[in-house]
C-alpha cells in the first residue's frame, strides 16, 4: 500500500509538495490488515494524517527518487497486490536562476538560497512516473492505481483512468476528486465501471478483488 505525498527540494531548507494527507491509503492499509492480510504501508514523510498505522510494516519515503528506491527494494519479494494511492510529485526542481545587480540571470546553487537578491526563476522538470514501472517490478501482482482530478467531469476522469490502465498495464483504477464528484469510480480492465459511495464500501470492494 502506498500513501501520502512525495516532496522535491528547492535547496537545503525549502521544498515543494502536494496536498495529499495519506489518510485514505492509511485507512485502507488498516482495513486490509484487519481482514488478515500482511500489509506493508509505504507513506510519505509529509503526510499530515495522524491516525493509527496498523500495517504489519510501515516505511516512510521523502522524494520521488527515494520512493522509487523503497518500492524497488520490495520487488524481489512475493507481493500479491499493489494499491498505489501515493500522490507522487509531478515536478521536481531543475535549474534555478536569480538576477544579479546588473540584471543578468545567474544560475543559483546554494544550501539555502538568499532572498536578498529578489525573485527566483525556477525550472520545473517532470519526475519519474512510478506507476509506469510497477508491472516491471511486480509482474505477478494485482495493481490498482488512483486517478485524482480537479478539472473536468466524471466522464473525462473515467477516460483518464482507462488511459492510465492501458498505458501502465494495471488491473484497475480508482477515480475520485472534484472532477468525479461524490464517491469513487472503480474502473476495471474488463471495461466495467462501478460507482461506490463511501470509503468503507470502496475498501470492501478492493479487498474482494484479492480473492
C-alpha positions as CSV (number, residue, x, y, z in Angstrom):
1,X,0.0,0.0,0.0
2,X,1.4,3.4,-0.9
3,X,0.0,6.6,0.5
4,X,0.8,10.3,1.0
5,X,2.9,12.8,-0.9
6,X,6.4,12.9,-2.1
7,X,8.3,16.2,-1.9
8,X,11.1,17.8,-4.0
9,X,13.7,20.1,-2.5
10,X,14.5,23.6,-3.8
11,X,17.5,23.8,-1.6
12,X,18.6,22.5,1.8
13,X,15.8,24.5,3.6
14,X,12.8,24.6,1.2
15,X,10.7,22.1,-0.8
16,X,7.5,21.7,-2.8
17,X,5.0,19.0,-2.2
18,X,1.2,18.5,-2.6
19,X,-2.0,18.4,-0.6
20,X,-2.2,14.6,-0.1
21,X,-2.7,13.7,3.6
22,X,-2.1,10.0,3.4
23,X,-5.4,9.3,5.1
24,X,-7.1,7.1,2.5
25,X,-4.1,4.9,2.0
26,X,-3.5,4.5,5.7
27,X,-7.1,3.6,6.4
28,X,-7.2,1.1,3.5
29,X,-4.0,-0.5,4.9
30,X,-5.6,-0.7,8.3
31,X,-8.7,-2.3,6.8
32,X,-6.7,-4.9,4.9
33,X,-4.7,-5.7,8.0
34,X,-7.9,-6.2,10.0
35,X,-9.0,-8.7,7.3
36,X,-5.9,-10.8,7.9
37,X,-3.7,-9.6,5.0
38,X,0.0,-8.9,5.6
39,X,0.3,-5.3,4.6
40,X,3.3,-3.1,4.1
41,X,2.5,0.6,4.1
42,X,4.8,3.0,2.3
43,X,3.8,6.5,3.3
44,X,5.2,10.0,2.6
45,X,7.1,11.7,5.4
46,X,4.9,14.8,4.8
47,X,1.6,13.1,5.3
48,X,-0.5,15.1,7.7
49,X,-3.0,12.4,8.7
50,X,-2.2,11.4,12.3
51,X,-4.3,8.3,12.6
52,X,-3.0,5.0,13.7
53,X,-1.0,2.9,11.3
54,X,-1.7,-0.7,11.9
55,X,0.0,-2.3,8.8
56,X,2.5,-5.0,9.7
57,X,5.3,-3.0,8.3
58,X,5.4,0.8,7.8
59,X,8.1,2.6,5.9
60,X,8.3,6.3,5.1
61,X,9.6,8.0,1.9
62,X,10.7,11.5,1.1
63,X,11.4,12.4,-2.5
64,X,10.1,10.7,-5.7
65,X,13.6,9.2,-6.1
66,X,13.5,7.9,-2.5
67,X,10.0,6.5,-3.0
68,X,11.2,4.6,-6.1
69,X,14.1,3.1,-4.2
70,X,11.8,2.0,-1.4
71,X,9.4,0.3,-3.8
72,X,12.1,-1.4,-5.8
73,X,13.5,-2.8,-2.6
74,X,10.3,-4.9,-2.4
75,X,10.4,-6.1,-6.0
76,X,12.2,-9.4,-5.2
77,X,9.6,-10.3,-2.6
78,X,6.3,-12.2,-3.0
79,X,3.8,-9.4,-3.5
80,X,0.2,-10.3,-4.4
81,X,-1.2,-6.8,-4.8
82,X,-0.2,-3.2,-5.1
83,X,-2.6,-0.4,-4.1
84,X,-0.9,2.7,-5.4
85,X,-2.6,5.7,-3.8
86,X,0.5,7.8,-3.1
87,X,0.5,11.3,-4.6
88,X,3.8,11.4,-6.4
89,X,5.1,14.9,-7.2
90,X,4.7,15.6,-10.9
91,X,7.6,18.0,-11.0
92,X,11.0,18.5,-9.4
93,X,13.3,21.5,-9.5
94,X,15.8,21.7,-12.3
95,X,17.9,24.8,-12.7
96,X,17.3,27.9,-10.6
97,X,18.2,31.4,-11.6
98,X,18.4,34.8,-9.8
99,X,19.2,38.2,-11.2
100,X,22.5,39.9,-10.4
101,X,22.8,43.6,-9.6
102,X,23.3,44.2,-13.3
103,X,20.2,42.4,-14.2
104,X,21.9,39.3,-15.6
105,X,20.3,35.9,-14.8
106,X,22.7,33.7,-13.0
107,X,22.2,30.1,-12.0
108,X,22.0,29.6,-8.3
109,X,23.4,26.7,-6.3
110,X,23.3,27.1,-2.6
111,X,22.5,25.3,0.6
112,X,19.9,28.0,1.3
113,X,19.1,30.4,-1.5
114,X,19.1,34.0,-0.3
115,X,16.0,36.2,-0.7
116,X,18.1,39.4,-0.7
117,X,18.7,39.3,-4.5
118,X,15.0,39.2,-5.2
119,X,12.7,36.8,-7.2
120,X,13.8,33.4,-8.4
121,X,13.2,31.8,-11.8
122,X,12.9,28.1,-11.2
123,X,12.8,25.4,-13.8
124,X,10.4,22.5,-13.0
125,X,11.1,19.2,-14.7
126,X,8.8,16.1,-14.8
127,X,9.5,13.4,-12.3
128,X,9.6,9.6,-13.0
129,X,6.2,8.1,-13.4
130,X,6.3,5.5,-10.7
131,X,3.1,3.7,-11.9
132,X,4.7,3.0,-15.2
133,X,7.3,0.7,-13.6
134,X,5.0,-1.2,-11.2
135,X,4.3,-4.0,-13.7
136,X,8.0,-4.4,-14.3
137,X,8.9,-4.5,-10.6
138,X,5.9,-6.6,-9.5
139,X,5.0,-8.8,-12.6
140,X,2.7,-11.1,-10.6
141,X,0.9,-8.6,-8.5
142,X,-2.6,-7.2,-9.0
143,X,-2.1,-3.5,-9.4
144,X,-4.6,-0.8,-8.5
145,X,-3.9,2.8,-9.4
146,X,-5.6,6.0,-8.5
147,X,-6.7,8.9,-10.6
148,X,-7.5,12.1,-8.7
149,X,-8.5,15.0,-10.9
150,X,-9.7,18.5,-10.1
151,X,-10.8,19.7,-13.5
152,X,-13.2,18.0,-15.9
153,X,-16.2,15.8,-15.2
154,X,-17.0,12.2,-14.3
155,X,-16.8,11.1,-18.0
156,X,-13.4,12.7,-18.5
157,X,-11.8,11.2,-15.4
158,X,-13.1,7.8,-16.2
159,X,-11.5,8.1,-19.6
160,X,-8.3,9.2,-17.9
161,X,-8.4,6.2,-15.6
162,X,-8.9,3.9,-18.6
163,X,-5.9,5.5,-20.3
164,X,-3.8,5.0,-17.2
165,X,-4.6,1.3,-17.1
166,X,-3.8,0.9,-20.8
167,X,-0.5,2.7,-20.6
168,X,0.7,1.1,-17.4
169,X,-0.8,-2.4,-17.6
170,X,-2.6,-2.0,-14.3
171,X,-5.7,-4.1,-13.4
172,X,-8.0,-1.4,-12.1
173,X,-8.1,2.3,-11.2
174,X,-9.9,4.3,-8.5
175,X,-11.2,7.6,-9.9
176,X,-12.0,10.3,-7.4
177,X,-11.7,14.0,-6.7
178,X,-13.7,17.1,-7.6
179,X,-13.9,16.1,-11.3
180,X,-15.5,12.8,-10.3
181,X,-17.8,14.2,-7.7
182,X,-19.1,12.3,-4.6
183,X,-17.9,8.8,-4.1
184,X,-15.5,6.8,-6.1
185,X,-15.4,5.2,-9.6
186,X,-13.8,1.8,-9.7
187,X,-12.7,1.3,-13.3
188,X,-11.7,-2.3,-14.2
189,X,-9.6,-3.8,-17.0
190,X,-12.6,-5.7,-18.3
191,X,-14.4,-2.4,-19.1
192,X,-16.7,-2.4,-16.1
193,X,-17.2,0.9,-14.2
194,X,-18.6,0.6,-10.6
195,X,-19.7,3.7,-8.7
196,X,-19.1,3.3,-5.0
197,X,-20.4,5.5,-2.2
198,X,-18.1,5.9,0.8
199,X,-14.7,4.7,1.8
200,X,-15.9,1.7,3.7
201,X,-17.6,0.2,0.6
202,X,-14.6,1.1,-1.5
203,X,-12.3,-0.8,0.9
204,X,-14.6,-3.8,1.0
205,X,-14.7,-3.9,-2.8
206,X,-11.0,-3.7,-3.2
207,X,-10.5,-6.4,-0.6
208,X,-12.7,-8.7,-2.5
209,X,-10.5,-8.2,-5.6
210,X,-7.8,-10.0,-3.7
211,X,-9.7,-13.3,-3.6
